[in-house]
Amino acid sequence: MIRYLIKNNFKLMARNWVNVFLLILCPLLVSAVLISAFSTLLAKYEKVDSFKAGFSIEQGSKWETAESIMIESADKAGIVLVKYQNADPEQTIRNEDLGGFVTISDTGYRIYRTEDEKVKGMTLEYFFSVFFEQAAAAPAGAASAAKIALSVEHPEFTKAVDSKDYYGIAFLLYFAWCGILVAWTLLSSEKKIGIGKRFIVSGLSETQVTFAKFIPTTLSVFLGIGIACILSSVLFGVHFGNALVIAGLLLAMIAAAIALGLAIHSLTDNILVTIISLFALVWVMGFFGGSFETYMFSSHSKTLKMLSPIYHCNRAVIEYSAAGSTKFIPSALLYCGGITVFCLLLCVGVNNLRRRGRA
Amino acid sequence: METILKLTDLTKKYGNKVVVDNLNIEIRKGEIFGLLGPNGAGKSTTMNMICNIIRPTLGHVEFMEKDFRKNSRELSKKLGYIPQDLAIHGNLKAWENVEMFTSLYGIKGAELKKRIDESLEYVGLLDRKNDYAKSFSGGMKRRLNIACAIGHHPDLLIFDEPTVGIDPQSRNFILERIKKSNKNGTTIIYTSHYMEEVEAICTRIAIMDNGKIIAIGTSEELKKLVVDDTSKISLEEVFLTLTGKKLRDV
């Protein structure tokens, strides 16, 4: 009978004011800062199809040899580059109806863009910044000798994903992945008072003990993040899609995060090491998953992104919230479900072994 | 008298170190059995093996004529354990602590509420049931610790040094309650370093040292092992005579 144990474990976490700070105030503060900082960068993104842009290269520049690679790479990123040697950029944009223009020299490059085609201009800017960064990093002569491996993902701008919606959601999800923090009170208190002995004497199995922690922690984090979502919607105007779908996705994700935290705790048997390890792991997952750099513009390898559960969760929740549809819901649910089941089994298994070891 | 707990050849080894060595004890139903011993004698290990917290290297524990390990689910409901450490949550109210532990034995609903009040009343904390455990004094916490272990009405109650660090009034209260429980039919196993407590409440006493039982019997019988005139010696002197005066730093 773990109903009462779950209830009281929930009370233990809910009564800790630090949890309110960690689950509600922290994500709100961080997202407020990021929304503000990236409001220009992510302004008014809409889906763009392939577009034409002009370029010119200073005669005798070392970049002349990389011209064909540049055109090919741009083409893959949905930008048709057309060369206009010795042309006036501003006039050419107007006359040829271009999305932007780039003048390239040995000392650098200059992007010309118009207010009317801001998104195209920013896409061009992003493409060239990545292209030259990677070209500069390539070994000498590589630019002319071989193709530059450009890991620019074709930007799939979703409707109305601005910084407010992106970071307003992404950082709530990021903090949810760190949700095991709220179990600090419970886990440290249990260890301090040696409650495990009482559980063993009462005949409670490790499966019951694990679920008595997993369920209330998941609910606490879900409640906290839920309140943070409502507040971010009210305070910052962050758009969330269908509340039930988003709630379901959040619950699945939080369950995975808590199961992961409990599994690490069962392996380390130390709450501090658990939190540090989980933070490091979540940071890496968030790094590749678009928690810091938006997944639309990140230049990380697609494989690394796809490996990160946060990438699937971010895309599922953000795209669903902003555009009303996403193909990432199944993969996000599969990832979260898989992590939850695997980690809970691991947790029960390790704790059983530990109990036997003690025995 | 009927045997409620039987330890047969109970042994616990950690590597080459023998902590409990071939222990054979029968505890009779309705008695208060005291287990004494210096630090590192093997008392806690024995208690932990009785409670199924640790597994014996050899031997077995028979509780109510059944192998405890094989029937732990069923038998654990008849056992109450009061650990030396205060196994209560400070951020829970007194009644919530009792609810949490009593419910582990399958008690629920109205019966659970009744047992919570009953347990708190038993330890004199009913009027403080809505107070957080962290606001309690040391003695009150000790009493709450006991309340958490008795709500399921166990047949055997194991007290591991329940009076450590509390004032004489609280100690006296706890000892009175232990005697009352025993009068109501509960068998008690009691460990303590306070010899006068053990002498006052225990019907039989075992003295352990180096993992072995070196003496067992009533207080009088133990005294007779040392001197003929038992009025001239205290249990503590018997204990020191049998276990020696050398410091036990473990």
Interface residues (C-beta under 8 A of the other chain):
Chain A: M1 I2 R3 Y4 L5 N8 K11 L12 R15 N16 T185 S189 I193 G194 I195 K197 R198 F199 I200 V201 S202 G203 L204 R356 R358 A359
Chain B: N48 C51 N52 I53 I54 R55 S72 R73 S76 K77 L79 Y81 P83 D85 L86 A87 I88 H89 G90 N91 L92 E96 N97 E99 M100 F101 S103 L104 Y105 G106 I107 K108 L112 C148 A149
